[in-house]
Amino acid sequence: MTEPKLFLATKAIIVHNGKILLLKESKKYTDGTNAGRYDFPGGRLKPGERYDDALLREVREETGLDVEISNTLCVNEWRPTVRDEHWHIVGVSFCAAQKPIRLP
């Protein structure tokens, strides 16, 4: 058996006015197996990237929001099979809040 591909990932749990932000996965994500599922904004780290920098980048790319990270919530791992490849993903989830909008 081949070694699984290792990925580092990060997710943001963003709470605003008592509501939690979830995104609906599209069919274009990986192989479409997650299409229609809901997940927190986030994604994989680029080589050499810090978790907090990756989280800010991914949230901005996926939602257009600028957030402030408050604290680490949990670390988890999962081992999905994607397009017949075995992956090993280690993820760190953070609590975050939308930055206040400052008017000129």
N, C-alpha and C positions, 0 to 999 in steps of 0.2 A: 504494500500500500504506500502511495506517495505521501510525503509530508504535507499537511494542510498549509495553505497560504495564511500568513499571519497579518492581521490588520489591526491597527489601533483606531478607535472611534470615540466620539464624544456626542452627548445629547444634552439638550437644555430643557429643563422643566420650567416653563415660563407661566407664572400666575399673575393675572391682572383682574382686579375687581372680583376675586373669588372664582375666576374661571381659569382653566388650564388650556393652553394652546396645543392643539394636535393638528397634524397635517395628514391629508389623505394621500397615500402612495399612488403614483400613476403607473400605467402599464410600461412606460419607458424605463422604469427603474430595474436594473439588473435583468432578470429574465422574465419579469412580469408576475412572479409567484406571490409578490406582496401587493399586487394591484388591489386597491380598494381597502386595504388595511390602514389603520391609523397609527401614527408614530409621532414621537417628539422630534422637533427640528434638530438636525445635527448631521454628522457624517464622519468620514475617515480623515485622519491626519495625513498631511504631506510629509515626506521624509524631512526630519530635522525640526518639524513644527511643534510648538508647545501646545498642550491640550487647551489652554485658555484661548490662545490665538486661533486655533482651529475652530473652537466653538463660536467665537465671535464672527469669524469668516463664514462658517456654514449657516448660522442663523441669518446673517445679512443676505447671503445668496438665496436662501430658501424662503425668507419672509419679508425681506426689506427692512427689518427692525434692527436697531442698534440696542444692545442689551448690556446690562451690568451683571457680572457674575457675583453671587453672594457667597455660596459655599458648595463644597462637594457633597453630593447626596449619596451616591453609591458607585461601586465598581462591580461590573458583571462581565460574564463571558458567554459566548454561544458559538456553536460549531455547525453552521448551515452548509448545505450542499447547493452550490449555485452553478448552473450550466455544467453539471457533472464535475465540478471542482469542489474539493473540500476546503472550507475556510475555517479559520480560528480567529474570532473577533474578540478583542478585549476592549470593553467600553467603560468610560467614566461619565457619569451623569452629574450635572450641576444644576443647582437652583439659580434662576436668573430673573431679572425684571427689566421691562422696557425702560430705556433711559428717558427721563423727562424731556419733552419737546420744549426747546427754548426759542421764544419769539424775539425778533430783533427789537 
